Amino acid sequence: MISGLVSLSCNGIFQYNPNQVIFRDNEKNLTVKNIERIRSVPPEDTVRFILMGDTQRWYDEAELFVKSANSQKDISFVLHAGDISDFGLSQEFKWVNEIMSGLKYPYLTVIGNHDIVANGSASYRKMYGALNYSFEHGNNKFIFINTNSREYAFDGTIPDLNWLRAELRNNPENKNAIVIAHVPPFDGDFDRDLEVPYSQMLADDPNVKFSLYGHQHSFRNEEYYKDGVQYILSTAMGKRGYIVMTTWKGGYKAEQIEY
């Protein structure tokens, strides 16, 4: 554990530990707060949102992303597909949130593999909330799930397929079921023993037309398993790109943006 002396004041010496998880009230529980913001605006039949990810240490590029995203029209919210931080440090989460707070829209996140390093999971939970969660908006049910299997030693628990199955089944109105995660199932950081059951679960649900990811630092839009489900990946901020998604009942469009 690394720690160091930061400052000397009339009150004495205080110590700063980079693994500390200390956030101000306005930096806590952002997932719940931003879902409330999204729900405060009645949804249209067609919903437009942005998929981006892998901010890590690309702070200048992230600021340029915010400027570009704010120029898009009719956007409801932004989805950050994980790797908010590089080393899982609370200060990194703070820096990225400060940048993302410049958006005109609420933003939601899913945890990335870099966000789990050190005390990253604790920082993520404190700032954002649950690692697995869902919410509904218009004709869509958005399902966010932790798929960072390697950080759990491929022990068969991540992703939590029982939780995902329950979320997919709990969709009585047959809304578009949109699964968002960081690591796609065909990546080496995804548990190989869970790849087939995960992808089959998506393919077996007629409400799943596509799912969304980051991690690979490149754009991808492919029916990877030839099973009717499109796998859409956004590139990293370092490569200055994101995707504008448009969804409607039973349909969607993905537009790749470079800035």
N, C-alpha and C positions, 0 to 999 in steps of 0.2 A: 504494500500500500504506500502510495506516494503522498506526502504532505509537505507543506512549506509555510514559512512565515511570510505574511503578505504585508502587514502594515503595523506601524507603531503609533499609538494615540495616547491621549491623556488618560484613557481608561486602561491602558496596558496593551500587551501584544495579543492579537487574535490570529487564529490559525485557519487556513483554508485547505480543505481536502477536495481534490477534483472529483472524488466519488460521492461527495455529499449530495443529497437529494432534497434541496430546499427551493421551493417555488413560492412566489407571491400568490395571493388569492386569485388575481386575474390571469394567472398562468396554470390554474388547476382545473381539472374536470372539463377540459375543452370539448371533448366529444359530445357530452350531454348538452353543453351550452350551444354548440354549433348546430346540433340537430334541432334544438328549440328554435334557433334562428331560421333554419331551413323550413320548418313547419309553420313558421309565422307568416309565410307567403303562400297563398293558395296555388297548388301546382296546375300547370297547363296539361293538356292531353299529350303534348310533346315536351320532353324535358331535355335540356342541354346541360352538360357538365363537362369538366375538364379532368383528364387523367394525367398525372405527372408523378415523378418520383426521384429517389436517389439524390437528395440534395447534398448529403454528406458535408464535405468542406467547400463546395462550390457556392459560396455565399454571393459573390458578385453575379454569377449566372442566375442564381435564384432571384436576386433582385430584378434582373432583366426579365425573368419569367413573369414576375408579378406585374411588371409594366405591360408585357405582351398580353397576359391573361386579362388584365383590366380593359384591354381594347376590344375583347371579344364581346359579342352581343348576345343577350338573352341567356346568360349563364346562371344556373341556379346555385352551384357550389363547385368546389374543387376537391378531388380525391388525390391524396398523397399516398403512393403505393409502397411506402416504406424506405428504410435507410435514411431516415430523417437526419441521424447523426452518423459519425464515422467511428467513434470510439465509445459510444454509449454514455457520454458524459452529460450531466444535467445542463452544463453551460452551452453545449452544442444544441440541445433541444431549445434552450432559451433563445439562442441566436436565430435559429430557423423560425421559431414561432414569431419572433419580432419581425422578421422579413415577411412571413406569410400573413401577418396581421395587416399588411399593406394592401391585401386583396380587397376588392369591393364585395366579395362573396365569402360565405362561411367555408371552412375547409375541414375535411375529415381525413383520418389517417388509418393505415394498417401498419403493424410493427414489422420492421425489417431485420435481417440477420445482424447488421452492424448495431442496431438499436438494443440488442440483447447483451452485447459485450459489457463487461464490468458490472456496474449497477444499472445498466440501461433499462432492464425490464421494470425496475422500481421507478426510475425516472419517467418512463413512458406511462405507467399506470397512474402516477401522481399527476402528470401534466394532462394526459388524455383520458385514461380510464381503462376499461376492459380490453384485453387482447382480442377477444372474439365478441362481436356484437352485430346487431342488425337494426335497420329501420326501414320504414316504408315511405315512399314519396310518389304521389300520383299512381301511375300504372306499374310502379317498380318496387321490388323488395331488394334492398342492398344488403349483402351478407359479407362481413369482414372477418377473415379468419387467419390465424397465425399458421404459416406453412414453413417456418424456418427449422426444418427437421434436424439439420446438422448440429445446431446449438443444443439440441436435446439428445445428442449421441444416437440418433436414429433409433430411439427406444420404442417406437410404435405409438407414441401418444400425440405426436404433432405431424400433420394436422389432426384435430379432434374430429374424427369422422362421425362419431355418434352425435356430437353437437351439430355438425353440418347437416346430417340427415334429418334431424329434428327441425332445423330451420327451414329446409327445403319443403318438408311436409307441412309445416305450419304456414300455408299459403292458400287459404280457402278461396280467395278471389282470383286465383291463377294469375297473379301479377308476374311481370317479367322478373325472374330470379337472377340477380346479377351478383356473382361471387367475386370479391376483391381480395387479393393476397399479394405477398411480396414475391416469394419464390414459386415459379410455375412448376407443375408436376413433372415436366420432362427435363428439369434441371438436376444436376448432380447433388445439389444441396437439399433436394426433396427426398424423403424416405422412399427408397425403391420398392419396399414391400407395400407401401400405401399408394403408389402411383396408379395402378390399375383400379383399385376400388374407388379412389378419389375421382379419377376421370370418368369411370363408369357411372358413378353416382350423378355426376353432372349430365352425362349423356342420357341417362334414364329419365331425367326430369324434362318434360316437354316445355317447361317455362324457362329453361336455361338455353339461351341462344348464343351467349358469349360470356367469357370471364376475363378479368383484368388483373395485370401484374406489372411489376418492375423488375429489378434485380440484374437483368442481363445487359443493361446499359446499351440497349439497341431497340429500335422499333421492330415489332413483329405483329403480324395479323394473319393467322393461319389456322385452318381446321386441322390441327396437329394429328389427332387420332382418327380422322376421317369418320367421325361419329355424329356430325351435325353441330358440334360446339366449336365456336371460334375462340382462339386464344389470342388476346390482344395485349401487347406489352408496350409500355412507354419507355423511351430512352432516359438516360440520366441527365441531370441539369448541366453537367459538364459538357454534354453534347448539344445543349441548347435546343431542346425539343419537348413537345408534349402532344397530347391527343385531345381533340374536342369530340365528345360522344353526344350523339342525338338519339334518343329512344322514344318509342311510342308503343302502343299495345301490340306486342308480337313482332316488333321490328326495331332496327337500329341502323346507325351510320357512324363510322369512325373516320375522322379527318386528321391526318398527321400535320402538325404545325412545327415549323422551325423558325427561330427568332435570332 
